[in-house]
Amino acid sequence: MPFHSSKWALHNYYSRSASLRRYLPPTAIFSRKTLRDYMSRYSSVFIKPDNEHMGRGVIKAWKEKGRYTFVKEKGSQKHASSIDQLYKKVRQKSGSTRHIIQKTIPLAKVHGRRFDIRVMMMRNAAGKWEFAAMLAKVAGKDSIITNVRRGGGYALKVSTALAPTLSKAQIERVTKRLIQLGYEISAHFNQFKRRSELGIDFAVDRSGRIYLIEVNHEVPSHVLFLRLKDKAPYRNIRRLARAYRNRKK
């Protein structure tokens, strides 16, 4: 896999893994045809720039009361009367760069707001992947993205975020599986020795099903974890970063 920030390349890369494929939401290159196909199959979709991160340029589109509605990041809602008009208007917003289209996941919510989960995996002093920390990124008011800084949201302990939706036993199962998936995904990066940190974004739906959304392999944020009341996860991230930096080469 070429090392760049392409969402589509990473999706295809993990699609080749039999164990990880089932965690990927339906995804395709955005075009007039895939927009028509996805809008006929799913209640709503996300349209994302292929090479952007932090929620930049993300558009959500859905059909409501006989017309199509879409919103970019945290902006005002726009409307279209047909798929062709929707495609044209989305392209006006998104530009000509490559985008992907993805089924919207019915995310679990906390206080009425969507959230996803960031799992930090880091190489330790021995160069082995180690689970460092996790948190929930809660979307800001009227925001379709969960990026805390851009969307005006906040960070929360994962068990607290899942508590309104799942039982304690389900939360324990989901948390354990997220860590296991963190190790499975990290193993795919063993051939890329210069990558020492991964910020893996997962979604959990209202039934507790897990989806793999994105793997941030280009300097994932540490300071995001400072937003938690408990600073232990941040301290563990910094400890592992120092240990890897000071390892014997």
DAMO-V485403 format. One record per pair of residues at least 24 apart in sequence whose C-alpha atoms are under 10 Angstrom apart, sorted by the first residue. I is the first residue (numbers start at 0). J is the second residue. If there is no record, write none. Layout:
{{I	J} {I	J}}
This chain:
{{0	188} {0	191} {2	191} {2	194} {2	216} {2	217} {3	50} {3	216} {3	217} {4	49} {4	50} {4	51} {4	52} {4	214} {4	215} {4	216} {4	217} {5	48} {5	49} {5	50} {5	51} {5	52} {5	97} {5	98} {5	99} {6	47} {6	48} {6	49} {6	50} {6	51} {6	52} {6	98} {6	99} {6	212} {6	213} {6	214} {6	215} {7	48} {7	49} {7	50} {7	97} {7	98} {7	99} {7	100} {7	213} {8	49} {8	50} {9	213} {9	214} {9	215} {10	211} {10	212} {10	213} {10	214} {12	187} {13	184} {13	187} {13	211} {16	183} {16	184} {16	187} {18	180} {18	183} {18	184} {19	180} {19	183} {19	184} {19	210} {19	211} {20	210} {20	211} {21	209} {21	210} {21	211} {22	180} {22	201} {22	202} {22	208} {22	209} {22	210} {22	211} {22	212} {23	101} {23	201} {23	209} {23	210} {23	211} {23	212} {23	213} {24	101} {24	102} {24	103} {24	104} {24	202} {24	209} {24	210} {24	211} {24	212} {25	100} {25	101} {25	102} {25	103} {25	104} {26	99} {26	100} {26	101} {26	102} {26	103} {27	98} {27	99} {27	100} {27	101} {27	102} {28	97} {28	98} {28	99} {28	100} {28	101} {29	86} {29	90} {29	97} {29	98} {29	99} {29	100} {29	101} {30	86} {30	90} {30	97} {30	98} {30	99} {30	100} {31	82} {31	83} {31	85} {31	86} {31	87} {31	90} {32	82} {32	83} {32	86} {33	99} {33	100} {33	101} {34	60} {34	82} {34	83} {34	85} {34	86} {34	99} {34	100} {34	101} {35	81} {35	82} {35	83} {35	85} {35	86} {37	100} {37	101} {37	102} {38	62} {38	67} {38	82} {38	102} {39	82} {40	102} {41	101} {41	102} {41	103} {41	104} {42	102} {42	103} {42	104} {42	105} {43	67} {43	68} {43	69} {43	101} {43	102} {43	103} {43	104} {43	105} {44	69} {44	100} {44	101} {44	102} {44	103} {44	104} {45	69} {45	70} {45	71} {45	98} {45	99} {45	100} {45	101} {45	102} {45	103} {45	104} {45	143} {45	144} {46	71} {46	89} {46	93} {46	98} {46	99} {46	100} {46	101} {46	102} {46	103} {47	71} {47	93} {47	97} {47	98} {47	99} {47	100} {47	101} {48	93} {48	94} {48	95} {48	96} {48	97} {48	98} {48	99} {48	100} {49	96} {49	97} {49	98} {49	99} {49	100} {50	96} {50	97} {50	98} {50	99} {51	98} {52	146} {52	213} {52	215} {53	144} {53	145} {53	146} {53	147} {53	148} {53	149} {53	150} {53	215} {54	143} {54	144} {54	145} {54	146} {54	147} {54	148} {54	149} {54	150} {55	144} {55	146} {55	149} {55	150} {56	92} {56	93} {56	94} {56	98} {56	144} {57	92} {57	93} {57	98} {57	99} {57	143} {57	144} {58	89} {58	92} {58	93} {58	100} {58	143} {58	144} {59	89} {59	100} {59	101} {59	102} {59	103} {59	143} {59	144} {60	85} {60	89} {60	103} {61	103} {70	142} {70	143} {71	142} {71	143} {71	144} {72	141} {72	142} {72	143} {72	144} {72	145} {72	146} {72	149} {72	150} {73	139} {73	140} {73	141} {73	142} {73	143} {73	144} {73	149} {73	150} {73	151} {74	141} {74	142} {74	143} {75	141} {75	142} {101	212} {104	202} {104	203} {104	204} {104	205} {104	208} {104	209} {104	210} {104	212} {105	202} {105	203} {105	204} {105	205} {105	206} {105	208} {106	202} {106	203} {106	204} {106	205} {106	206} {106	207} {106	208} {106	209} {106	210} {107	160} {107	161} {107	162} {107	163} {107	164} {107	165} {107	202} {107	203} {107	204} {107	205} {107	206} {107	207} {107	208} {108	137} {108	138} {108	160} {108	161} {108	162} {108	163} {108	164} {108	203} {108	204} {108	205} {109	135} {109	137} {109	138} {109	155} {109	159} {109	160} {109	161} {109	162} {109	163} {109	164} {110	137} {110	160} {110	163} {111	137} {111	138} {111	140} {111	163} {112	137} {112	138} {112	139} {112	140} {112	141} {112	142} {112	143} {112	145} {112	152} {112	160} {113	137} {113	138} {113	139} {113	140} {113	142} {113	143} {113	144} {113	145} {113	152} {113	160} {113	202} {113	203} {113	204} {114	138} {114	139} {114	143} {114	144} {114	145} {114	146} {114	152} {114	153} {114	154} {114	155} {114	157} {114	160} {114	161} {114	201} {114	202} {114	203} {114	204} {115	144} {115	145} {115	146} {115	157} {115	160} {115	200} {115	201} {115	202} {115	203} {115	204} {115	210} {115	211} {115	212} {116	145} {116	154} {116	155} {116	156} {116	157} {116	160} {116	174} {116	177} {116	198} {116	199} {116	200} {116	201} {116	202} {116	203} {116	209} {116	211} {116	212} {117	154} {117	157} {117	177} {117	197} {117	198} {117	199} {117	200} {117	201} {117	202} {117	212} {117	213} {117	214} {117	215} {117	219} {117	223} {117	224} {118	177} {118	178} {118	180} {118	181} {118	197} {118	198} {118	199} {118	200} {118	201} {118	214} {119	178} {119	181} {119	196} {119	197} {119	198} {119	199} {119	200} {119	215} {119	219} {119	220} {119	221} {119	224} {119	232} {119	236} {120	178} {120	181} {120	182} {120	184} {120	185} {120	195} {120	196} {120	197} {120	198} {120	199} {120	216} {120	219} {120	236} {120	239} {121	181} {121	182} {121	185} {121	194} {121	195} {121	196} {121	197} {121	198} {121	236} {121	239} {121	240} {121	243} {122	185} {122	192} {122	194} {122	195} {122	196} {122	197} {122	239} {122	240} {122	242} {122	243} {122	244} {123	195} {123	196} {123	238} {123	239} {123	240} {123	241} {123	242} {123	243} {123	244} {123	245} {123	246} {124	238} {124	239} {124	240} {124	241} {124	242} {124	243} {124	244} {124	245} {124	246} {124	247} {124	248} {125	242} {125	243} {125	246} {125	247} {125	248} {126	189} {126	192} {126	195} {126	242} {126	243} {126	244} {126	246} {126	247} {126	248} {127	185} {127	186} {127	189} {127	195} {127	243} {128	181} {128	182} {128	183} {128	185} {128	186} {128	188} {128	189} {128	195} {128	196} {128	197} {129	178} {129	181} {129	182} {129	185} {129	196} {129	239} {130	178} {130	179} {130	181} {130	182} {130	185} {130	197} {130	235} {130	236} {130	239} {131	178} {131	181} {131	196} {131	197} {131	232} {131	233} {131	234} {131	235} {131	236} {131	237} {131	238} {131	239} {131	240} {132	178} {132	198} {132	224} {132	231} {132	232} {132	233} {132	234} {132	235} {132	236} {133	157} {133	174} {133	177} {133	178} {133	198} {133	199} {133	200} {133	224} {133	232} {133	233} {134	158} {134	159} {134	160} {134	200} {134	223} {134	224} {134	226} {134	227} {134	232} {135	159} {135	160} {135	161} {135	200} {135	201} {135	202} {135	224} {135	227} {136	160} {136	200} {136	223} {146	223} {147	223} {147	226} {148	223} {153	223} {153	226} {153	227} {154	223} {154	224} {154	225} {154	226} {154	227} {154	228} {155	224} {155	226} {155	227} {155	228} {155	229} {156	224} {156	227} {156	228} {156	229} {161	203} {161	204} {161	205} {161	207} {163	205} {164	204} {164	205} {164	206} {164	207} {165	204} {165	205} {165	206} {165	207} {166	207} {169	206} {169	207} {170	207} {172	207} {173	203} {173	207} {173	208} {173	209} {176	209} {177	201} {177	203} {177	209} {177	210} {177	211} {180	209} {180	211} {181	214} {184	211} {184	214} {185	214} {185	216} {188	216} {194	218} {195	240} {195	243} {195	244} {196	220} {196	236} {196	239} {196	240}}
